């Protein structure tokens, strides 16, 4: 059956633009999707970087003005992979032009921007690249929780640590400037942990946070710690830091329930920790499940059993699920509405840290 051609425009040419480009190129190799994806035009401000990225991934055209790109009649989808402060203007303009919109996380640099973006895309397909929801081990964790295998949830704890803040050369990049990023470790790292918590454990009702900056004269947080209460009665803790020296990219969570425990770390992304408290005492013990079998999530899409996946594969799966949701006219998650929930939590984190107290998480509905 012939597939519909989908012309994609990429706004951005840095690291994450390379990751997205790979997903665009690879999706048809692993998934049966209803679209033939064409990397039509890539847009960025740094011409040398733009040319390098375009050459590496085979983009047809180069452009330095995003406003020209998003209104082109031959563009079907716009992917936003630029500093957070630019997300809103590009997403809203693309939506007004009737384009499919994909956006890197966090959704925006402020709650107000996120709400405007969400209103703008209400009638068009949209997605946010919270890619860790598509790690097979994470999807398996979700399945086990839904099946009741760990029972009533008591604790949800998460951390996301890297050591980038300890590198002096990073200080002048956009992620370390409030004017371009909106937030520091909270927006960059904690946003991922919060999205996974919403996916695995449901809504957060209130929280208490502390944001801290280690570097002098830096106007974003280097580390953020959060205590939270969930709607299901469980409690949680979150830690996000760019000063987790010894950790390059440690994204981890643990869930303790009345019947068992689940644990995951991106450093061993093909494995899921599982403890079954319903087994006889003499048999109880933690196990590491290698999530690489045909029966596991995405097991039939990638390699043979026992062959591990890498960082790039959840992005490919994310894009495949998004394309199939469009073809089937079904809702995709995570969309802008989902990302707005994360943005509300980030806003609550800022309010809590400033007031040094507990705050309720508002559920304002975009009008």
Secondary structure as UniProt FT lines:
FT   STRAND          4..11
FT   HELIX           15..30
FT   STRAND          35..43
FT   HELIX           47..57
FT   STRAND          61..63
FT   HELIX           66..70
FT   TURN            73..74
FT   STRAND          77..80
FT   HELIX           84..86
FT   HELIX           87..96
FT   TURN            97..98
FT   STRAND          100..103
FT   HELIX           111..120
FT   TURN            121..123
FT   STRAND          126..128
FT   HELIX           131..134
FT   HELIX           136..146
FT   TURN            147..150
FT   STRAND          153..161
FT   HELIX           164..166
FT   HELIX           168..172
FT   HELIX           174..176
FT   HELIX           178..181
FT   HELIX           186..190
FT   HELIX           191..201
FT   STRAND          204..212
FT   TURN            216..217
FT   STRAND          223..230
FT   TURN            231..232
FT   STRAND          235..241
FT   TURN            245..246
FT   STRAND          250..257
FT   STRAND          260..265
FT   HELIX           266..268
FT   TURN            269..270
FT   STRAND          271..276
FT   TURN            277..278
FT   HELIX           281..283
FT   STRAND          287..290
FT   TURN            294..295
FT   TURN            297..301
FT   TURN            305..306
FT   TURN            311..312
FT   HELIX           313..327
FT   TURN            328..329
FT   HELIX           336..355
FT   STRAND          358..360
//
